[in-house]
Amino acid sequence: MLTLRYALVAYVKSPVGEFVENLRRELHPDLPHLGAHLTFLPPRPLQGTESAALQLLAGICGQAEPFEVTLGDMESFVPTTPTVYIRVGHAASRLRELHDQFNTQALAFAEEWPYIPHLTIVKMPTEQAAQQALGIARERWQQYSGSRRILLDRLTFVREDAQNCWVDLAPVPLGGRLVSP
């Protein structure tokens, strides 16, 4: 039986988000489509109820004003994991601060790796495939001429319902109140 896992993300619904989704399809067309997103809390089981987690998120997010991040370089987590990603440049420390605030009470979890603010491009099956994908991704990213800035004004609490299948549970605005799902 699947242990329910939850995460907190900020979807990227802009030209750079479209770039990421297209690049993901190019590099690993077999993967199910996942919306481009910045992860605030990586997948984890809850230490309480969904309701308690949402109350915690609403309280923290209600006190956090929207802010802008700028995407930096294309990198990979090889050899730790065969994942290609874009590092968050400007405002990475703000993401880390919020991550640490969220990682408590119902959402507390001892994560396997240190939190690095990033926008995942693709997780490949092998290190070699990730290295090849990184080369292509760097080339595409260098050619990308659109804005690399993202306004973060809303996060989304999500639940994994099947492997690689995530369901949005609730949008959580920054600087505001919880929006009903």
Secondary structure in CASP SS format (residue, H / E / C, confidence):
PFRMAT SS
TARGET T0000
AUTHOR 0000-0000-0000
METHOD secondary structure of the structure
MODEL  1
M C 1.00
L C 1.00
T C 1.00
L C 1.00
R C 1.00
Y E 1.00
A E 1.00
L E 1.00
V E 1.00
A E 1.00
Y E 1.00
V C 1.00
K C 1.00
S C 1.00
P H 1.00
V H 1.00
G H 1.00
E H 1.00
F H 1.00
V H 1.00
E H 1.00
N H 1.00
L H 1.00
R H 1.00
R H 1.00
E H 1.00
L H 1.00
H C 1.00
P C 1.00
D C 1.00
L C 1.00
P C 1.00
H C 1.00
L C 1.00
G C 1.00
A C 1.00
H E 1.00
L E 1.00
T E 1.00
F E 1.00
L E 1.00
P E 1.00
P E 1.00
R E 1.00
P C 1.00
L C 1.00
Q C 1.00
G C 1.00
T C 1.00
E H 1.00
S H 1.00
A H 1.00
A H 1.00
L H 1.00
Q H 1.00
L H 1.00
L H 1.00
A H 1.00
G H 1.00
I H 1.00
C H 1.00
G H 1.00
Q H 1.00
A C 1.00
E C 1.00
P C 1.00
F E 1.00
E E 1.00
V E 1.00
T E 1.00
L E 1.00
G E 1.00
D E 1.00
M E 1.00
E E 1.00
S E 1.00
F C 1.00
V C 1.00
P C 1.00
T C 1.00
T C 1.00
P C 1.00
T E 1.00
V E 1.00
Y E 1.00
I E 1.00
R E 1.00
V E 1.00
G C 1.00
H C 1.00
A C 1.00
A H 1.00
S H 1.00
R H 1.00
L H 1.00
R H 1.00
E H 1.00
L H 1.00
H H 1.00
D H 1.00
Q H 1.00
F H 1.00
N C 1.00
T C 1.00
Q H 1.00
A H 1.00
L H 1.00
A C 1.00
F C 1.00
A C 1.00
E C 1.00
E C 1.00
W C 1.00
P C 1.00
Y C 1.00
I C 1.00
P C 1.00
H E 1.00
L E 1.00
T E 1.00
I E 1.00
V E 1.00
K E 1.00
M C 1.00
P C 1.00
T C 1.00
E H 1.00
Q H 1.00
A H 1.00
A H 1.00
Q H 1.00
Q H 1.00
A H 1.00
L H 1.00
G H 1.00
I H 1.00
A H 1.00
R H 1.00
E H 1.00
R H 1.00
W H 1.00
Q H 1.00
Q H 1.00
Y C 1.00
S C 1.00
G C 1.00
S C 1.00
R C 1.00
R E 1.00
I E 1.00
L E 1.00
L E 1.00
D C 1.00
R E 1.00
L E 1.00
T E 1.00
F E 1.00
V E 1.00
R E 1.00
E E 1.00
D E 1.00
A E 1.00
Q C 1.00
N C 1.00
C E 1.00
W E 1.00
V E 1.00
D E 1.00
L E 1.00
A E 1.00
P E 1.00
V E 1.00
P E 1.00
L C 1.00
G C 1.00
G C 1.00
R C 1.00
L C 1.00
V C 1.00
S C 1.00
P C 1.00
END
